[in-house]
Amino acid sequence: MQHDRPEIDPLWTAAELSHYLGVPVQTLYQWKWLGQGPPVHKIGRHLRYDPAEVRAWVASLRSEAA
């Protein structure tokens, strides 16, 4: 039996986001502390990033630079 559920992107870890953006993990922690950077969600004691929110954040940077 096949379930008709929409495909959901898994949340990214700080390491995965670091690789995607090409910045050190420590930069992500600093951005969180400063209230900057992409939206971050705390799941228990872990930080997770929604890929769709990250892509929207990157797109907003592009529009600010234009």
C-alpha positions in Angstrom: 0.0 0.0 0.0 1.4 3.4 -1.0 0.8 6.4 1.3 -0.1 9.7 -0.3 2.1 11.9 1.8 4.0 14.9 0.4 7.8 14.6 0.2 9.3 16.3 3.2 12.9 17.5 3.2 14.7 16.4 6.4 16.0 19.2 8.5 19.7 19.9 8.2 22.3 19.7 10.9 24.8 22.5 11.5 27.4 20.4 9.7 25.2 19.9 6.7 24.3 23.6 6.5 28.0 24.5 6.9 28.8 22.3 3.9 25.9 23.8 1.9 26.9 27.4 2.6 30.6 26.8 2.6 31.1 28.4 6.0 32.5 27.0 9.2 30.1 25.4 11.7 31.4 27.9 14.3 30.2 30.8 12.1 26.7 29.3 12.2 26.8 29.2 16.1 28.1 32.8 16.1 25.2 33.9 13.8 22.7 32.2 16.1 24.2 33.9 19.1 24.1 37.3 17.3 20.6 36.8 16.0 21.8 36.7 12.4 21.9 34.1 9.7 19.3 31.7 8.5 16.3 30.7 10.8 17.4 28.0 13.2 15.2 25.6 15.2 16.2 24.0 18.5 15.0 20.4 18.6 15.8 19.2 22.1 19.4 20.3 22.5 20.1 20.1 18.7 20.1 22.9 16.2 18.3 22.1 12.9 17.7 24.1 9.8 14.8 23.8 7.4 16.2 23.7 3.8 13.3 25.7 2.4 13.9 28.5 5.0 17.7 28.5 4.3 17.1 28.8 0.6 14.6 31.7 1.2 17.2 33.4 3.4 19.9 33.0 0.7 17.5 34.4 -1.9 16.8 37.4 0.4 20.6 38.1 0.6 20.7 38.1 -3.2 17.9 40.7 -3.4 19.5 42.9 -0.8 22.8 42.9 -2.8 21.0 43.9 -6.1 
